[in-house]
Amino acid sequence: MLMSIMPFVLIGLVFYFLLIRPQNQRLKEHKAMLASVTRGDTVVTNGGLIGKVTKVADGELTLDLGGGNKVKVVSTMLADVRNKTAPANDTAKK
């Protein structure tokens, strides 16, 4: 009985360690990235737009794409934060 269940247990462990666990880690990293986005950061959206964050609101960001073009995007659609701006009080220290 135990030997007939063993292959299913092994398959379940393989699925967990190769598929489920890495996906959960990526999701956790993405949530941390979204929580750390501030005004002035340069970000990349999933659609490939690159812009500077001008406003952070509930679940939405306003991006300045340059040339006077501003776009509102849902914050979960960010793919990457390219340049983080330094906090204002760190730049004042000398």
PyMOL Python script that loads the backbone (N, CA, C, O; Angstrom):
from pymol import cmd

cmd.read_pdbstr("""\
ATOM      1  N   MET A   1       0.826  -1.203   0.000  1.00  0.00           N
ATOM      2  CA  MET A   1       0.000   0.000   0.000  1.00  0.00           C
ATOM      3  C   MET A   1       0.866   1.261   0.000  1.00  0.00           C
ATOM      4  O   MET A   1       0.648   2.177  -0.793  1.00  0.00           O
ATOM      5  N   LEU A   2       1.836   1.293   0.888  1.00  0.00           N
ATOM      6  CA  LEU A   2       2.700   2.465   0.994  1.00  0.00           C
ATOM      7  C   LEU A   2       3.538   2.662  -0.266  1.00  0.00           C
ATOM      8  O   LEU A   2       3.764   3.796  -0.690  1.00  0.00           O
ATOM      9  N   MET A   3       3.989   1.586  -0.855  1.00  0.00           N
ATOM     10  CA  MET A   3       4.816   1.677  -2.063  1.00  0.00           C
ATOM     11  C   MET A   3       4.007   2.170  -3.266  1.00  0.00           C
ATOM     12  O   MET A   3       4.574   2.760  -4.185  1.00  0.00           O
ATOM     13  N   SER A   4       2.720   1.940  -3.272  1.00  0.00           N
ATOM     14  CA  SER A   4       1.909   2.409  -4.397  1.00  0.00           C
ATOM     15  C   SER A   4       1.614   3.916  -4.300  1.00  0.00           C
ATOM     16  O   SER A   4       1.317   4.550  -5.312  1.00  0.00           O
ATOM     17  N   ILE A   5       1.691   4.480  -3.117  1.00  0.00           N
ATOM     18  CA  ILE A   5       1.448   5.911  -2.915  1.00  0.00           C
ATOM     19  C   ILE A   5       2.734   6.720  -3.107  1.00  0.00           C
ATOM     20  O   ILE A   5       2.679   7.907  -3.427  1.00  0.00           O
ATOM     21  N   MET A   6       3.870   6.088  -2.913  1.00  0.00           N
ATOM     22  CA  MET A   6       5.161   6.768  -2.955  1.00  0.00           C
ATOM     23  C   MET A   6       5.420   7.539  -4.255  1.00  0.00           C
ATOM     24  O   MET A   6       5.898   8.671  -4.170  1.00  0.00           O
ATOM     25  N   PRO A   7       5.142   7.012  -5.440  1.00  0.00           N
ATOM     26  CA  PRO A   7       5.383   7.794  -6.663  1.00  0.00           C
ATOM     27  C   PRO A   7       4.565   9.093  -6.719  1.00  0.00           C
ATOM     28  O   PRO A   7       5.051  10.110  -7.213  1.00  0.00           O
ATOM     29  N   PHE A   8       3.339   9.058  -6.221  1.00  0.00           N
ATOM     30  CA  PHE A   8       2.503  10.261  -6.213  1.00  0.00           C
ATOM     31  C   PHE A   8       3.049  11.309  -5.247  1.00  0.00           C
ATOM     32  O   PHE A   8       2.995  12.507  -5.525  1.00  0.00           O
ATOM     33  N   VAL A   9       3.569  10.855  -4.124  1.00  0.00           N
ATOM     34  CA  VAL A   9       4.178  11.771  -3.163  1.00  0.00           C
ATOM     35  C   VAL A   9       5.424  12.413  -3.774  1.00  0.00           C
ATOM     36  O   VAL A   9       5.635  13.617  -3.626  1.00  0.00           O
ATOM     37  N   LEU A  10       6.240  11.628  -4.451  1.00  0.00           N
ATOM     38  CA  LEU A  10       7.442  12.163  -5.092  1.00  0.00           C
ATOM     39  C   LEU A  10       7.092  13.159  -6.195  1.00  0.00           C
ATOM     40  O   LEU A  10       7.745  14.195  -6.322  1.00  0.00           O
ATOM     41  N   ILE A  11       6.078  12.859  -6.985  1.00  0.00           N
ATOM     42  CA  ILE A  11       5.640  13.786  -8.031  1.00  0.00           C
ATOM     43  C   ILE A  11       5.141  15.089  -7.404  1.00  0.00           C
ATOM     44  O   ILE A  11       5.419  16.173  -7.917  1.00  0.00           O
ATOM     45  N   GLY A  12       4.413  14.983  -6.307  1.00  0.00           N
ATOM     46  CA  GLY A  12       3.934  16.173  -5.608  1.00  0.00           C
ATOM     47  C   GLY A  12       5.077  17.028  -5.087  1.00  0.00           C
ATOM     48  O   GLY A  12       5.031  18.254  -5.185  1.00  0.00           O
ATOM     49  N   LEU A  13       6.112  16.387  -4.530  1.00  0.00           N
ATOM     50  CA  LEU A  13       7.278  17.126  -4.044  1.00  0.00           C
ATOM     51  C   LEU A  13       8.029  17.803  -5.184  1.00  0.00           C
ATOM     52  O   LEU A  13       8.481  18.939  -5.042  1.00  0.00           O
ATOM     53  N   VAL A  14       8.163  17.116  -6.307  1.00  0.00           N
ATOM     54  CA  VAL A  14       8.836  17.705  -7.464  1.00  0.00           C
ATOM     55  C   VAL A  14       8.059  18.926  -7.956  1.00  0.00           C
ATOM     56  O   VAL A  14       8.660  19.960  -8.249  1.00  0.00           O
ATOM     57  N   PHE A  15       6.739  18.822  -8.049  1.00  0.00           N
ATOM     58  CA  PHE A  15       5.917  19.963  -8.464  1.00  0.00           C
ATOM     59  C   PHE A  15       6.082  21.130  -7.500  1.00  0.00           C
ATOM     60  O   PHE A  15       6.178  22.282  -7.923  1.00  0.00           O
ATOM     61  N   TYR A  16       6.114  20.832  -6.209  1.00  0.00           N
ATOM     62  CA  TYR A  16       6.233  21.899  -5.227  1.00  0.00           C
ATOM     63  C   TYR A  16       7.561  22.631  -5.376  1.00  0.00           C
ATOM     64  O   TYR A  16       7.586  23.860  -5.451  1.00  0.00           O
ATOM     65  N   PHE A  17       8.666  21.885  -5.419  1.00  0.00           N
ATOM     66  CA  PHE A  17       9.983  22.518  -5.435  1.00  0.00           C
ATOM     67  C   PHE A  17      10.370  23.096  -6.789  1.00  0.00           C
ATOM     68  O   PHE A  17      11.191  24.012  -6.839  1.00  0.00           O
ATOM     69  N   LEU A  18       9.816  22.602  -7.879  1.00  0.00           N
ATOM     70  CA  LEU A  18      10.180  23.117  -9.193  1.00  0.00           C
ATOM     71  C   LEU A  18       9.201  24.148  -9.745  1.00  0.00           C
ATOM     72  O   LEU A  18       9.583  24.960 -10.587  1.00  0.00           O
ATOM     73  N   LEU A  19       7.952  24.134  -9.293  1.00  0.00           N
ATOM     74  CA  LEU A  19       6.949  25.043  -9.852  1.00  0.00           C
ATOM     75  C   LEU A  19       6.341  25.994  -8.828  1.00  0.00           C
ATOM     76  O   LEU A  19       6.377  27.210  -9.016  1.00  0.00           O
ATOM     77  N   ILE A  20       5.798  25.466  -7.772  1.00  0.00           N
ATOM     78  CA  ILE A  20       5.010  26.276  -6.839  1.00  0.00           C
ATOM     79  C   ILE A  20       5.894  27.194  -5.996  1.00  0.00           C
ATOM     80  O   ILE A  20       5.621  28.391  -5.904  1.00  0.00           O
ATOM     81  N   ARG A  21       6.934  26.662  -5.387  1.00  0.00           N
ATOM     82  CA  ARG A  21       7.792  27.459  -4.506  1.00  0.00           C
ATOM     83  C   ARG A  21       8.484  28.607  -5.243  1.00  0.00           C
ATOM     84  O   ARG A  21       8.457  29.731  -4.743  1.00  0.00           O
ATOM     85  N   PRO A  22       9.106  28.379  -6.411  1.00  0.00           N
ATOM     86  CA  PRO A  22       9.718  29.516  -7.124  1.00  0.00           C
ATOM     87  C   PRO A  22       8.706  30.591  -7.523  1.00  0.00           C
ATOM     88  O   PRO A  22       9.020  31.781  -7.485  1.00  0.00           O
ATOM     89  N   GLN A  23       7.498  30.182  -7.903  1.00  0.00           N
ATOM     90  CA  GLN A  23       6.471  31.164  -8.271  1.00  0.00           C
ATOM     91  C   GLN A  23       6.074  32.014  -7.067  1.00  0.00           C
ATOM     92  O   GLN A  23       5.879  33.222  -7.198  1.00  0.00           O
ATOM     93  N   ASN A  24       5.954  31.392  -5.902  1.00  0.00           N
ATOM     94  CA  ASN A  24       5.625  32.148  -4.693  1.00  0.00           C
ATOM     95  C   ASN A  24       6.738  33.131  -4.336  1.00  0.00           C
ATOM     96  O   ASN A  24       6.459  34.242  -3.885  1.00  0.00           O
ATOM     97  N   GLN A  25       7.996  32.732  -4.532  1.00  0.00           N
ATOM     98  CA  GLN A  25       9.109  33.634  -4.253  1.00  0.00           C
ATOM     99  C   GLN A  25       9.109  34.821  -5.213  1.00  0.00           C
ATOM    100  O   GLN A  25       9.346  35.954  -4.793  1.00  0.00           O
ATOM    101  N   ARG A  26       8.845  34.574  -6.499  1.00  0.00           N
ATOM    102  CA  ARG A  26       8.779  35.675  -7.467  1.00  0.00           C
ATOM    103  C   ARG A  26       7.641  36.628  -7.122  1.00  0.00           C
ATOM    104  O   ARG A  26       7.795  37.845  -7.230  1.00  0.00           O
ATOM    105  N   LEU A  27       6.499  36.081  -6.708  1.00  0.00           N
ATOM    106  CA  LEU A  27       5.356  36.909  -6.333  1.00  0.00           C
ATOM    107  C   LEU A  27       5.691  37.785  -5.125  1.00  0.00           C
ATOM    108  O   LEU A  27       5.322  38.958  -5.087  1.00  0.00           O
ATOM    109  N   LYS A  28       6.381  37.221  -4.151  1.00  0.00           N
ATOM    110  CA  LYS A  28       6.770  37.973  -2.963  1.00  0.00           C
ATOM    111  C   LYS A  28       7.747  39.098  -3.326  1.00  0.00           C
ATOM    112  O   LYS A  28       7.628  40.208  -2.807  1.00  0.00           O
ATOM    113  N   GLU A  29       8.714  38.819  -4.217  1.00  0.00           N
ATOM    114  CA  GLU A  29       9.656  39.845  -4.660  1.00  0.00           C
ATOM    115  C   GLU A  29       8.943  40.957  -5.431  1.00  0.00           C
ATOM    116  O   GLU A  29       9.272  42.132  -5.270  1.00  0.00           O
ATOM    117  N   HIS A  30       7.972  40.593  -6.264  1.00  0.00           N
ATOM    118  CA  HIS A  30       7.226  41.587  -7.042  1.00  0.00           C
ATOM    119  C   HIS A  30       6.406  42.488  -6.125  1.00  0.00           C
ATOM    120  O   HIS A  30       6.339  43.697  -6.344  1.00  0.00           O
ATOM    121  N   LYS A  31       5.780  41.908  -5.099  1.00  0.00           N
ATOM    122  CA  LYS A  31       5.012  42.720  -4.145  1.00  0.00           C
ATOM    123  C   LYS A  31       5.922  43.689  -3.399  1.00  0.00           C
ATOM    124  O   LYS A  31       5.547  44.836  -3.160  1.00  0.00           O
ATOM    125  N   ALA A  32       7.125  43.227  -3.028  1.00  0.00           N
ATOM    126  CA  ALA A  32       8.071  44.105  -2.340  1.00  0.00           C
ATOM    127  C   ALA A  32       8.521  45.235  -3.262  1.00  0.00           C
ATOM    128  O   ALA A  32       8.679  46.374  -2.821  1.00  0.00           O
ATOM    129  N   MET A  33       8.725  44.923  -4.538  1.00  0.00           N
ATOM    130  CA  MET A  33       9.120  45.945  -5.504  1.00  0.00           C
ATOM    131  C   MET A  33       8.015  46.990  -5.644  1.00  0.00           C
ATOM    132  O   MET A  33       8.296  48.188  -5.668  1.00  0.00           O
ATOM    133  N   LEU A  34       6.760  46.544  -5.735  1.00  0.00           N
ATOM    134  CA  LEU A  34       5.638  47.475  -5.875  1.00  0.00           C
ATOM    135  C   LEU A  34       5.497  48.362  -4.645  1.00  0.00           C
ATOM    136  O   LEU A  34       5.164  49.542  -4.759  1.00  0.00           O
ATOM    137  N   ALA A  35       5.750  47.795  -3.472  1.00  0.00           N
ATOM    138  CA  ALA A  35       5.624  48.575  -2.244  1.00  0.00           C
ATOM    139  C   ALA A  35       6.717  49.633  -2.131  1.00  0.00           C
ATOM    140  O   ALA A  35       6.536  50.638  -1.444  1.00  0.00           O
ATOM    141  N   SER A  36       7.854  49.416  -2.803  1.00  0.00           N
ATOM    142  CA  SER A  36       8.970  50.349  -2.671  1.00  0.00           C
ATOM    143  C   SER A  36       9.005  51.427  -3.752  1.00  0.00           C
ATOM    144  O   SER A  36       9.894  52.278  -3.732  1.00  0.00           O
ATOM    145  N   VAL A  37       8.066  51.412  -4.688  1.00  0.00           N
ATOM    146  CA  VAL A  37       8.060  52.422  -5.756  1.00  0.00           C
ATOM    147  C   VAL A  37       7.667  53.776  -5.174  1.00  0.00           C
ATOM    148  O   VAL A  37       6.662  53.902  -4.475  1.00  0.00           O
ATOM    149  N   THR A  38       8.484  54.785  -5.478  1.00  0.00           N
ATOM    150  CA  THR A  38       8.210  56.135  -4.999  1.00  0.00           C
ATOM    151  C   THR A  38       8.282  57.121  -6.160  1.00  0.00           C
ATOM    152  O   THR A  38       8.709  56.776  -7.261  1.00  0.00           O
ATOM    153  N   ARG A  39       7.862  58.341  -5.896  1.00  0.00           N
ATOM    154  CA  ARG A  39       7.896  59.392  -6.907  1.00  0.00           C
ATOM    155  C   ARG A  39       9.341  59.654  -7.318  1.00  0.00           C
ATOM    156  O   ARG A  39      10.224  59.770  -6.469  1.00  0.00           O
ATOM    157  N   GLY A  40       9.575  59.747  -8.621  1.00  0.00           N
ATOM    158  CA  GLY A  40      10.915  60.001  -9.129  1.00  0.00           C
ATOM    159  C   GLY A  40      11.625  58.758  -9.643  1.00  0.00           C
ATOM    160  O   GLY A  40      12.653  58.871 -10.309  1.00  0.00           O
ATOM    161  N   ASP A  41      11.095  57.571  -9.345  1.00  0.00           N
ATOM    162  CA  ASP A  41      11.701  56.327  -9.832  1.00  0.00           C
ATOM    163  C   ASP A  41      11.447  56.165 -11.326  1.00  0.00           C
ATOM    164  O   ASP A  41      10.400  56.569 -11.832  1.00  0.00           O
ATOM    165  N   THR A  42      12.401  55.577 -12.023  1.00  0.00           N
ATOM    166  CA  THR A  42      12.218  55.227 -13.427  1.00  0.00           C
ATOM    167  C   THR A  42      11.787  53.773 -13.478  1.00  0.00           C
ATOM    168  O   THR A  42      12.466  52.900 -12.936  1.00  0.00           O
ATOM    169  N   VAL A  43      10.649  53.505 -14.133  1.00  0.00           N
ATOM    170  CA  VAL A  43      10.072  52.162 -14.145  1.00  0.00           C
ATOM    171  C   VAL A  43       9.795  51.702 -15.570  1.00  0.00           C
ATOM    172  O   VAL A  43       9.719  52.505 -16.501  1.00  0.00           O
ATOM    173  N   VAL A  44       9.644  50.384 -15.714  1.00  0.00           N
ATOM    174  CA  VAL A  44       9.274  49.765 -16.985  1.00  0.00           C
ATOM    175  C   VAL A  44       7.968  49.024 -16.760  1.00  0.00           C
ATOM    176  O   VAL A  44       7.838  48.271 -15.794  1.00  0.00           O
ATOM    177  N   THR A  45       6.992  49.232 -17.649  1.00  0.00           N
ATOM    178  CA  THR A  45       5.718  48.527 -17.535  1.00  0.00           C
ATOM    179  C   THR A  45       5.783  47.214 -18.306  1.00  0.00           C
ATOM    180  O   THR A  45       6.711  46.982 -19.080  1.00  0.00           O
ATOM    181  N   ASN A  46       4.796  46.364 -18.088  1.00  0.00           N
ATOM    182  CA  ASN A  46       4.721  45.104 -18.835  1.00  0.00           C
ATOM    183  C   ASN A  46       4.511  45.348 -20.322  1.00  0.00           C
ATOM    184  O   ASN A  46       4.833  44.484 -21.137  1.00  0.00           O
ATOM    185  N   GLY A  47       3.984  46.493 -20.687  1.00  0.00           N
ATOM    186  CA  GLY A  47       3.788  46.839 -22.090  1.00  0.00           C
ATOM    187  C   GLY A  47       5.038  47.405 -22.747  1.00  0.00           C
ATOM    188  O   GLY A  47       5.046  47.661 -23.951  1.00  0.00           O
ATOM    189  N   GLY A  48       6.097  47.603 -21.964  1.00  0.00           N
ATOM    190  CA  GLY A  48       7.349  48.091 -22.516  1.00  0.00           C
ATOM    191  C   GLY A  48       7.556  49.588 -22.410  1.00  0.00           C
ATOM    192  O   GLY A  48       8.559  50.104 -22.903  1.00  0.00           O
ATOM    193  N   LEU A  49       6.632  50.300 -21.779  1.00  0.00           N
ATOM    194  CA  LEU A  49       6.788  51.746 -21.612  1.00  0.00           C
ATOM    195  C   LEU A  49       7.785  52.033 -20.495  1.00  0.00           C
ATOM    196  O   LEU A  49       7.753  51.392 -19.444  1.00  0.00           O
ATOM    197  N   ILE A  50       8.658  52.987 -20.725  1.00  0.00           N
ATOM    198  CA  ILE A  50       9.631  53.405 -19.721  1.00  0.00           C
ATOM    199  C   ILE A  50       9.308  54.844 -19.355  1.00  0.00           C
ATOM    200  O   ILE A  50       9.214  55.707 -20.228  1.00  0.00           O
ATOM    201  N   GLY A  51       9.138  55.101 -18.062  1.00  0.00           N
ATOM    202  CA  GLY A  51       8.799  56.450 -17.642  1.00  0.00           C
ATOM    203  C   GLY A  51       9.189  56.713 -16.209  1.00  0.00           C
ATOM    204  O   GLY A  51       9.574  55.807 -15.471  1.00  0.00           O
ATOM    205  N   LYS A  52       9.081  57.975 -15.829  1.00  0.00           N
ATOM    206  CA  LYS A  52       9.399  58.401 -14.474  1.00  0.00           C
ATOM    207  C   LYS A  52       8.095  58.572 -13.704  1.00  0.00           C
ATOM    208  O   LYS A  52       7.152  59.187 -14.201  1.00  0.00           O
ATOM    209  N   VAL A  53       8.044  58.030 -12.497  1.00  0.00           N
ATOM    210  CA  VAL A  53       6.846  58.099 -11.662  1.00  0.00           C
ATOM    211  C   VAL A  53       6.689  59.524 -11.152  1.00  0.00           C
ATOM    212  O   VAL A  53       7.592  60.073 -10.522  1.00  0.00           O
ATOM    213  N   THR A  54       5.520  60.122 -11.433  1.00  0.00           N
ATOM    214  CA  THR A  54       5.249  61.471 -10.948  1.00  0.00           C
ATOM    215  C   THR A  54       4.214  61.484  -9.831  1.00  0.00           C
ATOM    216  O   THR A  54       4.151  62.436  -9.054  1.00  0.00           O
ATOM    217  N   LYS A  55       3.403  60.431  -9.745  1.00  0.00           N
ATOM    218  CA  LYS A  55       2.377  60.372  -8.702  1.00  0.00           C
ATOM    219  C   LYS A  55       2.101  58.917  -8.361  1.00  0.00           C
ATOM    220  O   LYS A  55       1.981  58.069  -9.246  1.00  0.00           O
ATOM    221  N   VAL A  56       2.004  58.638  -7.062  1.00  0.00           N
ATOM    222  CA  VAL A  56       1.658  57.302  -6.586  1.00  0.00           C
ATOM    223  C   VAL A  56       0.343  57.419  -5.838  1.00  0.00           C
ATOM    224  O   VAL A  56       0.253  58.138  -4.843  1.00  0.00           O
ATOM    225  N   ALA A  57      -0.683  56.714  -6.313  1.00  0.00           N
ATOM    226  CA  ALA A  57      -1.997  56.718  -5.666  1.00  0.00           C
ATOM    227  C   ALA A  57      -2.384  55.270  -5.365  1.00  0.00           C
ATOM    228  O   ALA A  57      -1.585  54.359  -5.583  1.00  0.00           O
ATOM    229  N   ASP A  58      -3.586  55.055  -4.873  1.00  0.00           N
ATOM    230  CA  ASP A  58      -4.052  53.709  -4.537  1.00  0.00           C
ATOM    231  C   ASP A  58      -4.084  52.825  -5.769  1.00  0.00           C
ATOM    232  O   ASP A  58      -5.009  52.906  -6.577  1.00  0.00           O
ATOM    233  N   GLY A  59      -3.081  51.987  -5.909  1.00  0.00           N
ATOM    234  CA  GLY A  59      -3.067  51.024  -7.005  1.00  0.00           C
ATOM    235  C   GLY A  59      -2.792  51.605  -8.371  1.00  0.00           C
ATOM    236  O   GLY A  59      -2.814  50.875  -9.362  1.00  0.00           O
ATOM    237  N   GLU A  60      -2.531  52.898  -8.455  1.00  0.00           N
ATOM    238  CA  GLU A  60      -2.260  53.542  -9.741  1.00  0.00           C
ATOM    239  C   GLU A  60      -1.012  54.406  -9.646  1.00  0.00           C
ATOM    240  O   GLU A  60      -0.699  54.970  -8.597  1.00  0.00           O
ATOM    241  N   LEU A  61      -0.315  54.494 -10.761  1.00  0.00           N
ATOM    242  CA  LEU A  61       0.852  55.361 -10.871  1.00  0.00           C
ATOM    243  C   LEU A  61       0.664  56.270 -12.073  1.00  0.00           C
ATOM    244  O   LEU A  61       0.066  55.871 -13.072  1.00  0.00           O
ATOM    245  N   THR A  62       1.167  57.478 -11.978  1.00  0.00           N
ATOM    246  CA  THR A  62       1.201  58.363 -13.134  1.00  0.00           C
ATOM    247  C   THR A  62       2.648  58.428 -13.594  1.00  0.00           C
ATOM    248  O   THR A  62       3.544  58.775 -12.824  1.00  0.00           O
ATOM    249  N   LEU A  63       2.867  58.088 -14.866  1.00  0.00           N
ATOM    250  CA  LEU A  63       4.212  58.073 -15.432  1.00  0.00           C
ATOM    251  C   LEU A  63       4.381  59.222 -16.408  1.00  0.00           C
ATOM    252  O   LEU A  63       3.487  59.519 -17.200  1.00  0.00           O
ATOM    253  N   ASP A  64       5.537  59.861 -16.342  1.00  0.00           N
ATOM    254  CA  ASP A  64       5.912  60.871 -17.329  1.00  0.00           C
ATOM    255  C   ASP A  64       6.803  60.171 -18.344  1.00  0.00           C
ATOM    256  O   ASP A  64       7.909  59.743 -18.015  1.00  0.00           O
ATOM    257  N   LEU A  65       6.320  60.055 -19.585  1.00  0.00           N
ATOM    258  CA  LEU A  65       7.048  59.344 -20.626  1.00  0.00           C
ATOM    259  C   LEU A  65       8.000  60.255 -21.384  1.00  0.00           C
ATOM    260  O   LEU A  65       8.746  59.786 -22.243  1.00  0.00           O
ATOM    261  N   GLY A  66       7.988  61.526 -21.087  1.00  0.00           N
ATOM    262  CA  GLY A  66       8.827  62.486 -21.793  1.00  0.00           C
ATOM    263  C   GLY A  66       8.016  63.199 -22.852  1.00  0.00           C
ATOM    264  O   GLY A  66       7.021  62.667 -23.345  1.00  0.00           O
ATOM    265  N   GLY A  67       8.432  64.382 -23.197  1.00  0.00           N
ATOM    266  CA  GLY A  67       7.720  65.150 -24.208  1.00  0.00           C
ATOM    267  C   GLY A  67       6.347  65.606 -23.765  1.00  0.00           C
ATOM    268  O   GLY A  67       5.487  65.890 -24.599  1.00  0.00           O
ATOM    269  N   GLY A  68       6.131  65.681 -22.458  1.00  0.00           N
ATOM    270  CA  GLY A  68       4.839  66.119 -21.948  1.00  0.00           C
ATOM    271  C   GLY A  68       3.774  65.036 -21.926  1.00  0.00           C
ATOM    272  O   GLY A  68       2.617  65.324 -21.618  1.00  0.00           O
ATOM    273  N   ASN A  69       4.133  63.804 -22.242  1.00  0.00           N
ATOM    274  CA  ASN A  69       3.166  62.698 -22.233  1.00  0.00           C
ATOM    275  C   ASN A  69       3.105  62.072 -20.851  1.00  0.00           C
ATOM    276  O   ASN A  69       4.117  61.620 -20.315  1.00  0.00           O
ATOM    277  N   LYS A  70       1.906  62.050 -20.281  1.00  0.00           N
ATOM    278  CA  LYS A  70       1.701  61.410 -18.984  1.00  0.00           C
ATOM    279  C   LYS A  70       0.673  60.307 -19.146  1.00  0.00           C
ATOM    280  O   LYS A  70      -0.319  60.462 -19.859  1.00  0.00           O
ATOM    281  N   VAL A  71       0.922  59.189 -18.474  1.00  0.00           N
ATOM    282  CA  VAL A  71       0.068  58.012 -18.589  1.00  0.00           C
ATOM    283  C   VAL A  71      -0.213  57.481 -17.196  1.00  0.00           C
ATOM    284  O   VAL A  71       0.682  57.423 -16.353  1.00  0.00           O
ATOM    285  N   LYS A  72      -1.469  57.090 -16.953  1.00  0.00           N
ATOM    286  CA  LYS A  72      -1.820  56.406 -15.712  1.00  0.00           C
ATOM    287  C   LYS A  72      -1.747  54.907 -15.958  1.00  0.00           C
ATOM    288  O   LYS A  72      -2.280  54.410 -16.951  1.00  0.00           O
ATOM    289  N   VAL A  73      -1.090  54.188 -15.059  1.00  0.00           N
ATOM    290  CA  VAL A  73      -1.001  52.732 -15.174  1.00  0.00           C
ATOM    291  C   VAL A  73      -1.366  52.103 -13.837  1.00  0.00           C
ATOM    292  O   VAL A  73      -1.206  52.711 -12.779  1.00  0.00           O
ATOM    293  N   VAL A  74      -1.854  50.887 -13.910  1.00  0.00           N
ATOM    294  CA  VAL A  74      -2.128  50.109 -12.703  1.00  0.00           C
ATOM    295  C   VAL A  74      -0.784  49.629 -12.167  1.00  0.00           C
ATOM    296  O   VAL A  74       0.043  49.125 -12.927  1.00  0.00           O
ATOM    297  N   SER A  75      -0.564  49.780 -10.877  1.00  0.00           N
ATOM    298  CA  SER A  75       0.761  49.506 -10.318  1.00  0.00           C
ATOM    299  C   SER A  75       1.183  48.043 -10.457  1.00  0.00           C
ATOM    300  O   SER A  75       2.379  47.755 -10.494  1.00  0.00           O
ATOM    301  N   THR A  76       0.232  47.121 -10.535  1.00  0.00           N
ATOM    302  CA  THR A  76       0.607  45.708 -10.669  1.00  0.00           C
ATOM    303  C   THR A  76       1.182  45.391 -12.043  1.00  0.00           C
ATOM    304  O   THR A  76       1.735  44.309 -12.240  1.00  0.00           O
ATOM    305  N   MET A  77       1.063  46.310 -12.997  1.00  0.00           N
ATOM    306  CA  MET A  77       1.584  46.087 -14.347  1.00  0.00           C
ATOM    307  C   MET A  77       3.028  46.548 -14.514  1.00  0.00           C
ATOM    308  O   MET A  77       3.522  46.628 -15.639  1.00  0.00           O
ATOM    309  N   LEU A  78       3.713  46.852 -13.410  1.00  0.00           N
ATOM    310  CA  LEU A  78       5.123  47.221 -13.495  1.00  0.00           C
ATOM    311  C   LEU A  78       5.973  45.966 -13.618  1.00  0.00           C
ATOM    312  O   LEU A  78       5.767  44.988 -12.899  1.00  0.00           O
ATOM    313  N   ALA A  79       6.927  46.004 -14.536  1.00  0.00           N
ATOM    314  CA  ALA A  79       7.818  44.869 -14.726  1.00  0.00           C
ATOM    315  C   ALA A  79       9.126  45.061 -13.968  1.00  0.00           C
ATOM    316  O   ALA A  79       9.703  44.093 -13.473  1.00  0.00           O
ATOM    317  N   ASP A  80       9.601  46.310 -13.874  1.00  0.00           N
ATOM    318  CA  ASP A  80      10.911  46.542 -13.280  1.00  0.00           C
ATOM    319  C   ASP A  80      11.030  47.992 -12.832  1.00  0.00           C
ATOM    320  O   ASP A  80      10.402  48.886 -13.399  1.00  0.00           O
ATOM    321  N   VAL A  81      11.840  48.206 -11.813  1.00  0.00           N
ATOM    322  CA  VAL A  81      12.212  49.553 -11.396  1.00  0.00           C
ATOM    323  C   VAL A  81      13.661  49.731 -11.817  1.00  0.00           C
ATOM    324  O   VAL A  81      14.551  49.069 -11.284  1.00  0.00           O
ATOM    325  N   ARG A  82      13.902  50.626 -12.774  1.00  0.00           N
ATOM    326  CA  ARG A  82      15.253  50.806 -13.328  1.00  0.00           C
ATOM    327  C   ARG A  82      16.143  51.622 -12.402  1.00  0.00           C
ATOM    328  O   ARG A  82      17.208  51.157 -11.998  1.00  0.00           O
ATOM    329  N   ASN A  83      15.720  52.822 -12.066  1.00  0.00           N
ATOM    330  CA  ASN A  83      16.528  53.718 -11.234  1.00  0.00           C
ATOM    331  C   ASN A  83      15.725  54.130 -10.022  1.00  0.00           C
ATOM    332  O   ASN A  83      14.653  54.724 -10.140  1.00  0.00           O
ATOM    333  N   LYS A  84      16.256  53.808  -8.853  1.00  0.00           N
ATOM    334  CA  LYS A  84      15.625  54.251  -7.620  1.00  0.00           C
ATOM    335  C   LYS A  84      16.202  55.611  -7.264  1.00  0.00           C
ATOM    336  O   LYS A  84      17.412  55.818  -7.348  1.00  0.00           O
ATOM    337  N   THR A  85      15.339  56.535  -6.868  1.00  0.00           N
ATOM    338  CA  THR A  85      15.824  57.837  -6.426  1.00  0.00           C
ATOM    339  C   THR A  85      16.261  57.715  -4.976  1.00  0.00           C
ATOM    340  O   THR A  85      15.680  56.953  -4.203  1.00  0.00           O
ATOM    341  N   ALA A  86      17.280  58.465  -4.619  1.00  0.00           N
ATOM    342  CA  ALA A  86      17.758  58.457  -3.247  1.00  0.00           C
ATOM    343  C   ALA A  86      16.793  59.264  -2.389  1.00  0.00           C
ATOM    344  O   ALA A  86      16.257  60.273  -2.847  1.00  0.00           O
ATOM    345  N   PRO A  87      16.564  58.834  -1.150  1.00  0.00           N
ATOM    346  CA  PRO A  87      15.706  59.628  -0.264  1.00  0.00           C
ATOM    347  C   PRO A  87      16.277  61.030  -0.082  1.00  0.00           C
ATOM    348  O   PRO A  87      17.494  61.217  -0.101  1.00  0.00           O
ATOM    349  N   ALA A  88      15.408  62.005   0.093  1.00  0.00           N
ATOM    350  CA  ALA A  88      15.816  63.411   0.152  1.00  0.00           C
ATOM    351  C   ALA A  88      16.772  63.681   1.303  1.00  0.00           C
ATOM    352  O   ALA A  88      17.698  64.475   1.145  1.00  0.00           O
ATOM    353  N   ASN A  89      16.579  63.046   2.462  1.00  0.00           N
ATOM    354  CA  ASN A  89      17.433  63.329   3.611  1.00  0.00           C
ATOM    355  C   ASN A  89      18.826  62.721   3.456  1.00  0.00           C
ATOM    356  O   ASN A  89      19.754  63.187   4.117  1.00  0.00           O
ATOM    357  N   ASP A  90      19.016  61.707   2.618  1.00  0.00           N
ATOM    358  CA  ASP A  90      20.342  61.142   2.390  1.00  0.00           C
ATOM    359  C   ASP A  90      21.193  62.054   1.521  1.00  0.00           C
ATOM    360  O   ASP A  90      22.408  62.123   1.707  1.00  0.00           O
ATOM    361  N   THR A  91      20.580  62.755   0.576  1.00  0.00           N
ATOM    362  CA  THR A  91      21.344  63.640  -0.306  1.00  0.00           C
ATOM    363  C   THR A  91      21.767  64.911   0.421  1.00  0.00           C
ATOM    364  O   THR A  91      22.726  65.564   0.009  1.00  0.00           O
ATOM    365  N   ALA A  92      21.071  65.272   1.491  1.00  0.00           N
ATOM    366  CA  ALA A  92      21.401  66.485   2.226  1.00  0.00           C
ATOM    367  C   ALA A  92      22.595  66.269   3.159  1.00  0.00           C
ATOM    368  O   ALA A  92      23.261  67.237   3.526  1.00  0.00           O
ATOM    369  N   LYS A  93      22.878  65.030   3.550  1.00  0.00           N
ATOM    370  CA  LYS A  93      23.994  64.738   4.459  1.00  0.00           C
ATOM    371  C   LYS A  93      25.316  64.864   3.719  1.00  0.00           C
ATOM    372  O   LYS A  93      25.470  64.387   2.595  1.00  0.00           O
ATOM    373  N   LYS A  94      26.263  65.518   4.376  1.00  0.00           N
ATOM    374  CA  LYS A  94      27.606  65.642   3.786  1.00  0.00           C
ATOM    375  C   LYS A  94      28.662  65.458   4.819  1.00  0.00           C
ATOM    376  O   LYS A  94      29.850  65.529   4.506  1.00  0.00           O
TER     377      LYS A  94
END
""", "prot")
cmd.dss("prot")
cmd.show_as("cartoon", "prot")
cmd.util.cbc("prot")
cmd.orient("prot")
